[in-house]
């Protein structure tokens, strides 16, 4: 099948439909509005549900309800909107309800701005909600990859019975690029949702209940430990990353999403100048791909973390690096997208620093 | 496409159809199985405010989608000219709408083509096709794609009630191309 040119937000929306999304609940916010706009007409065409809720809080609770009934559910928003949804996300993690959440990041804090940002790395990977929980989170680089991961996300959510986040910056949401929507991503083997509250207790003979409330601390701790086992499985199985020109690298740029793409241009320029530089590109940001750093060749002496924030993924790199290599940082914030030349200069600074 | 990569910026007032010009080019590139990225300026854009989009077309995977140094720029108003002329690489191509820009101290190290696109569009019967006159000029000046490739996209875009607009858009593209040929 030939590729079609689509805007990032619309491509994600269509990928969700192809991924088997039964229902969407959301509330408008820039720069992700084309997702609900697209779904508002196309979900009905496919006989599925679209609801524009009265607020983000209402939307995430509708997601909770529909997911509890066994549906494959999607919501999307941007930074301040995702902040509003955090309570519901924590409840879903606690109640072990699957859902897919697309976060198209813009500058913050507060209302911030509407230009591209990666300033919600902590919000996504650490959770803005309460309690011991994690969401599986992917931060793709191109629209091709974004579409694939959105399709897979519904299976992953069902498999783990946990929210899955797709985190992209506003640039990915707004740009157009050819995508292949017919590509079949790997499927997970899924069990029937025998836990769902689908209104068939009379047929089944017992009632399914979905709660996140456990008043007995010993009961709750047991529940926490069971969740932990699930998160451990995610850490083991879902670390995804790409090593780019790392075989002989001496400096590794650590970058994800649009910044990784920009870093690719920087690497080409730097390689032409004879500087041995590669890229470690996390695709999963939770779990953070520790394995990539184990695989990193000994020749790498410095890691340059580059992101559209003032140092959030940097913390994860520091944890996995554990003091082994020198770490440098380059960040832009507020909606400013770095140019490849800025990353080139940062790498050259590292090279000069080691020569002197 | 003759070169390995083309990076072009389209800019003007909101409402002049600059986003569409870039999209048309990206649609052609997709049809030709090339790699392409279209990026809009987005934000509180309004009719009459400034708007721009950038398009990268390449034979191999596109790394940074951001254009720092453009091969070409097509500008439809003065603020866009002031903003994007400095972003052109040496020997780059600048196509300006002289209906909106009369006198300007252009850089000496670039190729400048100037078209009275508004007047030409009005002559065709609709000011709105000024963008397609400029796009025709761009196709002719770069030789990047033949006009037939663009017309194929038109046929897919202008359907239903918009089909009546097809002919005028064909004419606009051809007029833009012809004007560039005559300037050479």
Interface residues (C-beta under 8 A of the other chain):
Chain A: X2 X3 X4 X5 X30 X31 X114 X115 X170 X171 X174 X175 X176 X177 X178 X258 X261 X262 X264 X265 X266 X268 X337 X339 X340 X341
Chain B: X23 X26 X27 X29 X30 X33 X35 X36 X37 X38 X39 X40 X42 X43 X62 X63 X64 X65 X66 X68
